[in-house]
Amino acid sequence: MSGEDWNDEAPDQSQDTGYTFEPASAQLAVNILEDCFAEGADYLEAAHRLHAITRPTEASPAAEPNDAPDPAPPLPLMNELERALMYELAVPFDGPVTCELGLDDGDSAFVWPPRIRHVTDDVVRLWTFLASALNASAARARFSDLAFRRGVDPVALSQLARDAYLEFGEVDEGFDIDHAHALIRAWTLDRTFRRVEGEEQCRVVMAEVLVSSWDSARRVAGVLLPILGALCRTSLAPSEDPVGVDALLERAGELYFNASSVTYIAELKRARVTTESARLSISEWEIERLAEEARASSGLVKVVRLRDVIERARQLQLIELSRALTAELQALPADDVELESIESTISISRLVMEFYFRQFTRDRDWRNGFMRFAHLPPPTGSIEDLRSAAEERLLRPRVVDIFTTVLLDNEMLPTWTPSSDDTRAEWITAREASFKAAVAGDHHAEILMRLQRRYGSPPVDELVALIAFEGRGNTGLAEVFARALHHFWDGDLEACVHIAVPRIESACRLLLKELDVGIYQVQLGDRPGVYPPLGVLLDSLADLDLDESWLYFLRWLLVNHAGKNLRNEIAHGKVAAVSSSEAALCLRALLLVVMLCGPGSADNIEADLARDVNGAGDVSASAVRDLRGRIRQPIDSATGVPSGATVAVAVMVGAAVGSVRRLIRRLRP
């Protein structure tokens, strides 16, 4: 290993903490550290004791009157001692096991405590002095290692640190993560300087510690398994190795059931075998062990764990096992998932909501109220508000954001889990949109039902005439909307949705055809010609500047797996029940695109092929310009909806009116 791997080199941007080395005060530090590390204290406990000395509190015991006060240690010295104990022994979570002393600071320009290479020469002199003066093994190991990392007498100080780490880590009771990291650090130092005998000694000690811990029922995976991983890093053949690594791996496989531990042990086993059949056997053992742990769970935990085992089986290319586990997952009764609904309610005055709903039924003719419905804004709200809410949630996460999100379908099977920063942001945005759409959907359904109660069900031909006149004249799609609306009024919500959703896709195809976008994909090889799916159509409309808020609503409702995803759910026959809110949202989406479409058929393949071949469509340039303008702003003046502020005012007004009424009743004789 090169010198750069252990030596942080001379400081290139020294961070001066104001400390000046003095031998007398350094000797005082020896006594302080010996007290802090007394009785085998680890680094965390010693740091707490040191902090109590540096910054005593009112609860600290007072000195007796006749006691001679000890000289107060200089504060700069105490600060340096505290900083020295802030450095950490770090073992990586992934990759080959090793252990380094320092900070996990990434690429930060400034960190605290300073990087080892940035400390001043006075601090290095203090470290070197303490390395040779201390008796407590943990303290001696820390300051020897710090001085070594700074480049002082590397061979001698690395050996001193190694011996001290080994002494500190070889304990019979109270073995914890500091002791484990100390043993791995001692082993790492021997490997760095290729001290073969020392490395073998460290491996023997680590193996003894493992066996002793397991015999004593101490099985903390994060403490002990990295030691097992270090023991596996050897070039010795099993017959030449004084440590029975394979036997330790077998025993570990019997003791640990946690998924991450089982996978870690399996990876160590696979790395030690040379044949494909042996690797396959280990992989099958891993999947069976993971499945056994998943089956022992219950509720949603069982579903999620089985899903994770299936994913792991696919990664290991165990296709038959993954299929068997998938069948097992599918067979789980939906009631066994044991989900709970968390609900909350808030009471508001009827005043503001009645004022809002009555604008749709206050005229003598149903057409005015219907057109107010047609001018309602996107049910998921503005895209700016959604993005702002998502950014706020990412900057200031709540407790619920700590837990993994798993979306389930109506059979309680897991469908999607946000696994990256981008997908988590997507989920947060979709969740905010779902809250808005849940309220808007109920309002839309109430508006449509009030229209019917007030005016009856307008005939289909009158609805078609109004929509075609107010829109761009597509009577065919307007008739589809009218029939879907009548199914809604008749209470046949499933028929309503199954009619509306496919025609939204048809309308999107027609819009792109009108804008002279060649979308039909002709036959390629053995693949027949097809139209692209709805998601691709919406992407094309996004390229043509369809209003972002409406675009997000359409995606959320129809194709977003974090949203309703109704287009795909209906296409795969997975919609078992439809609510009036969902049906109203589908009608709102269909009405939007129908009023944007001009005359024509959405599925005229011959016209599409002619447009692709000839490079021109049958829509005039002025009509295209008009349609582009409508796409950018589908609604000229949106119908007002109750805002949070309006509702709050209504609550206060309602409370005030109630108080006045109660006062009047009291004043009546």
N, C-alpha and C positions, 0 to 999 in steps of 0.2 A: 504493500500500500504506500502511495506517495506521501510526502510530508504534508501536502496540502489537505490530506484527509483528516489529519489530527491537529495541525498547527494553524491557528487563526491568524498568524503572521503579525507583523508590526502594525500599530494603529494607523489607518489612513485618514481618519477623522476623529481624533481623540475627543472623548466626552469627559471633561474635567469635572469631577464631583467636589473639588475643593479639599481633598484629603492629602495630607503630607505625612509620609512615613516617619515614625519615631520609634526606635527600639523599645523604649520604656513603656510606652502606651501599647505597643504590640504585645509585650509580655503580659500586660494586663488583659489583653484580649484572649490570651491562652487560658487564663483562669476562668474567664466568663464562658468561653466555649466549652471548656471541660464540664462546667456546671450544667450548661444547656443540653449537652449530649450525655449526661449522666444516666445510669441505669438503662443503657441501650436505647435511648430515645432515637426515633427516626428523624428525618429532615423536617417534616411538618411540625412535629412536637417541639423540636429544638427551635424552630423559627418562632413558634408561639412564645416560648420561654424568653427568647432573645428580645422579642418585641415588648414583652412586659417589663424587661429591664430598661429598654431604651425609652419607652413611653409609659411610665407607671401611672396607674389609675388611682382614684380615691379608695378603691377596694383593696389596694395592695396593703399588706401588713405594715404597720408603723414600727420603727425601730425603738427598742427600749431606751429609756433615758441614759442609762449608764453604758450603753454599747458605744464603742468607738466607731464613728461613721466611716465606711469604706470610701476611698477617694472616688469621686464620680468619674466614670469613663468619659473621654472626650466624645462629643456627639458625632463629629465626622467619622471617628473610628467605628462607633456603633452602627452608623448608617452603612458603612462599607461591609460590616459583618452581615447585616440584614440583607444587603444586596447580593452578597455571595451565596446566601441560602435561597435566593429566588431562582437561581438557575436550576434547570430540571434535567434529570436523566430521562431521555426520550427514546422509547422503543416504537418503531413505525407499526401502524395497524396492518399495512399490506406489504407484500414483498418479503425478501429475506430478512431474518431477524438480525438486528444489530442494536447497539445502544450508544448514544452520543450525549455529551453534556453541553447544554446551551439553551437556546430559546427557539420555540416554534414561532418565528416572527415573520415568515414570508419574505417579502421584498420591501418591507417598511423602511422608510428613510431614517426614522428615529425610533428607537425602542428603549424600554426601561425595565430592568436594569440594562446598562450598556452592553452591546455585544462584546464578547471577550476580547476581540481584537481591537476594540476601541477604548479600553480602560487605560489609565495613565500608568507610567512606570512606577509611581509610588504605590499604587494599588497592587501591581505585580510584585513589588518587594514585600508587601504585607502578606500576600498569598504564599510566597516562597518561604518566608519566615515561619508562618503558621504550619506549613506542610511538614517541617522538620521538628517543630516544637510540640505539636499536639499528640496526645495519647489516645483519645477516643477515636475508634476506628472510623466511624462515619465522618467525623470532622476532618480527620487526617486524609481520608480519601477525597473529600470534596476539595480541599485547598491544594492538595498535590495535583489533582486533575485539572483544576483551574490554571495553576502555574504551568503545567505541562501543555495545556491547550494554547497557552500564550507563547509557547516556544522556549521556556526555560528548561535547560538540561533535559531534553525529551526522554532519553533512555532511562536515566535514574528516576526521574519523577513519575514516569509512566509505570515503572516497576513498583515504586512506593504506593502509588494510587491503586494499582492492581491488587497488591497484598492487603491493603486496608479495605478495599471493597470486598475481597473474598472473606476477610475476617468478619466484617459487618454482616454480610449476607448469610454466613453459616451459623444460623441460630436454631435452637430447638423449639422454642415457643414464640408466638407472636409474629410469625413470618407473614409479611405483607408485601405490598407492591414495591416499596423502597428497597427491601431486601432482595426481591427478585431482580429488580433493575440493577442493583449493585453487583449481583452475580453475573448478569449478562454483560455489564460494563467491564468487569474484570476479564471475562472471556474475550470480549471485543479487543481489549488492549493487548492481550497475548496474541490474538490473530493479527493485529496490526503490525506487530514487530516480529511475527513468525516465531514466537517462543513456543515450540511444539510441546515440550514437557509441561510448561505452565498451562497451555491450552488443555492438555489431557487432564491435568489436575483439576482445572475449573469444571470440566465436563463431568468428572467423577463426583465432585461436590454437588453440582446441579442435579445429577441423577439421584443422589442420596436424598437431597432436599425434596425432590418430587415424590419419591417413594414414601418418605417420612410424612409428608403432608397428606398424601392419599390414605396412608394407614391411619392417620389421625382424623379422617373425614373432613379435611380441609381441601376443598375442590374449586376454589374461586378461579374461573377460567381465565379472566384477565390477568391474574397474577401468575398462574402456573403454566398455562399453555405456551406463552412465549419462551419459557425455559425449554419446553419440549421442542419447540421450533428451532431453538439454538442447538440443541443436541443433534438434531437431524442435519445440521450443516457440517458435515464431515466427509472427507474423501476416503476414510477407512472402510474397508470391507467389513461386513458384519462379523466375520470370523476373526478379524484383527482388532475390532473395536472393544475396548474394555467396558464400554457401556452397552448394555443390551437395549438398543434403541427400538428394535422391532417389538420386543416384549413390552416396553413402555407404551408404544403406540397402541398395541392391542388392549392394554389395560385402560388407557385413556378412552378408547372406543367403547369400553363397557361402562365407564363412569359418567360420561357426558352425553346429554340428550339435546341440549340447546342447539338450534339450527346452525348458528354461526360456528359453534364449537365443533359440531359433527363435520361440517364442511371443511373447517381448518384441519382437523385430524385426517380427513380423507385426502386432502391435498398433500399433506406431509407423507402419507402412505404412498400415494401415486408417484411422488417424486423419487421414491426409493426402489421402485420395481422397474424392470426392463422389458417386460413382455406386454403385448396388448391385452392378452387374456387376463393377466393379473390386474391391469388397470381397469378393465371392464368389471371384474369381480369387486374391486374396491368401490367403483362407482355405483354398482347395484347395492352394495352394503350401505353406502351413504344414503341413497334414495329410500331404501327400506327403513333405515333408522329415522330419517326425517318424517316419513309417512307415519311411522309408529307414534312419534311425538305429536303429529298433527291429529291423529285419530283420538289421542288421549285428551284433546281439548274439547271445547263445547262452544256452541253459539257461533257468533261471527268470527271468533278467533280460529275455530276449526276450519271455516270456509277460507279464510285468508291464508292459513298455514298450508292447507291442501293446494291452494293456487300457487303458492311459492314453491312447493315441492314439485308440482307439474312443470313450472318454469325451469327449475333446476334440472329436472330430468331431460327436458328438451336441450338445455345447454350441454349436457353430457351425452346427447344423442341416444338416449335410451327411449326410443320411440314407443315400444310396446308397454313399458312401465308408465310412460306419460299418458298413453291412451287408457290404460286400466285405471289410473288415478283420476283421469278426467271423468270416466264413467262413474267412479265412486263419488266425485264431487257433484255430478249431475243428479245422482240418486238421493242426495241429502234432502229431506223434507224441508220445505221453505219455513215451516213453523219452528224448526229447530234452531234457526238463526237467532231467535230471541231478541229482536230489535225492540227498542223502546222509543216512543215519540215524545219529544219535549215540546210542550205548547205553552204559549203565553197569550194573554188577551189584554186589550186596552179599551176602555170605554170612551167614546167621543160623542159629541152632540150630533143628533140627526140633522141639525140645521144646515151645515155645510154640504153634507152628502145629498140631502134632498134638493138643495139649491142647484147642485151640480147635475143630478139626474133629470130634474124637471126641464132643463133646457132642451132635452131631446123629445119631449112630449108636449110642449106648451103650445105648439102651432096647430092649426086646424088640419094641415096636410102632413102626412107621414114623411114626405120627401125631404122637408127641411131637417127633421130630426135624423133621418138616415144619412144625409150628407154631413151633418155634424159628426156622426159616427165615423164616416169615411175620412174625416179630417182629424181624427185623433192622432196624437204623436206616437212614436214607437213605444210599445208596451214595456220594453226593457230600458227605456230612458235614453238619454243622450250618451253617446260614446265618450264624451269628455268627462261626464260625471262618473261613468263606470271606470275609466282609467284612473281618475283621481282617487276613487275609493280603493282601487286595487293597490295603487302606490302607497296610500296611507296605511293600508293593512300590512303591506310588506315592510314598511319602515317601522311600524309599531304593531307587531304581531300580538295576538291574544293567546291565552292558555290553550284554547282549542287548536290553534295552528301548530302546536308542538306535535300533535298526534298525526299519524298517517291517515290520509283520506282514502277510502275505498268506496267506489260507486258500485251499486248492485242493480241487477235488472229485476224484473217482476218475479223471477223465479229464485231470487236471492243468490244469484251467481255473480261473482265479481267481474266487472267489465273494464274498469279503468282506475288507475292510481296515479296521481301526479308524482313524478319522480325526479324532476329537475326544476331549476328556478323558473324557466319559461313555462313549464306546464303548471307549476304552482300558481304563477301569476294568471294563467289562463283559467284555472279553477276558481281563484278568488274573484276574477271578473265575472265568470259565469254564475257564481253563487250570488253575487250582488245583483246581477241581471235577473236571476230567478226570484229573488225577493220582490223586485219591482214588478216583474211579470205576473207573479201570483196575485198581487193586488189589482193590477190592471186587468188581468183576465177575468177576475170576479166582477169588476166594474163593467167590462165589455159585455159579459153575459147578462148582467142586470139591465143594461141599456137595451139590448136586443129583446129581452123578454118584456120590458116596459113598452117598447114600440109595438109589440104584438098585442099586449093587453089594451093599449090605448087605441090602436087603429085596426086591429085584426091583422091577418097575414096578407100583405099586399100580393096581388097576383104575380106570377112569374113574369109574364110579358111586360107588366108595368115596371118591375124591378130591372128587367133587361133594358128597357127603353131609357130609364133614368141613368143606369150605370154607363151605357154606351154613349149617351149624350154628354154626361159630365166627364167621362173619360175620353178615350181616343177612338171609340167606335167599334170595339170588338164585341159583337153580339154573341158569338159562340161561347166565349169564356164567361161573359156576363150571365148567360143562361145557366152555365155550370154553377156559378156562385149562387144564383137565385135558388136552384134546386137544393144545394147544400144548406142554404139558409132555411128553407122550408123544412128540411130534415131536422135542423136544430130546433125550430119552433115546435115540431111534432114530437120532440123528445128522443128522436133516433140519433143520438150523438155519434155513435160508431159509424153510421152511414154518412153523416155529415163530414167527419174527418176523413174517411176513406175516399170520399169524392173530392174534397178540397185539396188535400196534400199532393196527390199526383198532378193536379192541374196547376199548382204553383210551379212545379218543374216545367210543365208545358209552356206556361206563360214566360218563364225565364228564357226558354229556348226561342220563343217567338220574338222577345225583345232583342236578343242577340242577332237574330236573322234580320230584323228591321234595321239594326245598326250595321248591317253588312259585315258581320263577323262570321266567317266560315267555321262552323262548329261540328258538322257531321264528319265522323271519322270513317273514311272509306275502307274497304276490305284491304287487309295487309297480310299477305300469305294465306294461311288457313283461318285467320281470325276474321269473322264477318264484320261488315260495317255497322257502326253503332253511334248513337249520340253519347257524349261524355256525361258522367254522373252529375248530380245537382251541385255537389261541392265545386266541381270544375266550372260549372256555369256561373256560380256566384263569384268565383275568382275572376272570371272574365268580366262580369258586371262591375266588380271592384276596380278593374283596370280602366273601365269606362267612367269611373267617378260616381258610381251609385252612392247616394248619401250614406255615410259611414254608420250612422245610428240605425237606419233601416236595414242596412246590410248585416249589421251585427244581430239584429232581431231575427232576420231570416235564418242566419247561420245557427243561432242559439236554438231556435224553434225546430229546425229541420235536420241539421247535419252535425251539430257540435255534440261530441260524446259527453262533454261536461254540461250540456244543456238538455233540452227535451229530446233532441235527436229523433223526431217523430217520423221523418221520411224513412230512415233506415229501420226503425222499430215497426212501422206499418208494412214495409216491404218484406220483412222477415216474419210477419204474422205474430209479433210479440206484444201487440197492444190488446190487452184483455179487457180493459175498462177505460172509458173516456169520460173525463169530467166536463161539465159545462164550461169551465174556465178554459180548458185546453181547446175545446171546440170553438169557442169564441176567438181565441188567439189564432187558430187556423183560418177562420173566416176573415179576420182582420188582415192576415198576410195575403190571402188570396185576393181580397178586394184591392189591396195596394197594387199588386202586379197586373191585375185585370184592367184597372183604370189607366195603366201605363201602356197597355198593348193596343196597337192599331188593328185594323181589319186583317184577317188572314188566319191561316192554320199553323199551329205550332209544330205539326208533324208532317209537313209536306217535304218528304225526302227528295223528290225529283227537283223541287225548286232549290233546295239546298245544294244539290249536286251541280245544278246549272250555275248557281251563284259562285261556287268554288271554281268551276271550270272557266266561266266567262269573266270572273273578277268583278262583277257588278250585280247589284240587286235591282229590285223593282220599286224601291222606295226613293222618293225625290230627296235632293240635298236639303231642301228647306224642312222636310219632315224629319230628316235625321237630326238636323240642328235643333228642332223643337223637342224631339225625344231626348236628346242629350241634356237639354236644359231641364226637362221634367225629371230625368233620372237624378240629376244633381240636387234637385229640390222637389221631391214628389208631392209635397203639400205646401201650398202658398201660405195659408194662415191656419195654424193648428188650433183645434178646439182646446180651450183651457181645461186643465185637470187640477184637482185639489192638490196644493203643495203642502209640505210640512208646516210652513208658517200659517197657511190658511186654516189647516186643521187645528193648530194650536190656538189661533184666534177664536175659532169656533168653540173649542173646549172652554175657553175663558168666557165667551159670550153666553154659552149654554149655562155655565155655572152661575154667571151673574143673573141671567133671567130666572133661573131656579131660585136663587136667593131672594129676588124681588117678589116672586110669587109666594114664597113661604112667608115673607114679611107682610104681604097684603092679607093672606089668610089669618095671620095672627092679629092684624089690626081690625078685621071685620068684627062688628058687634055680635 
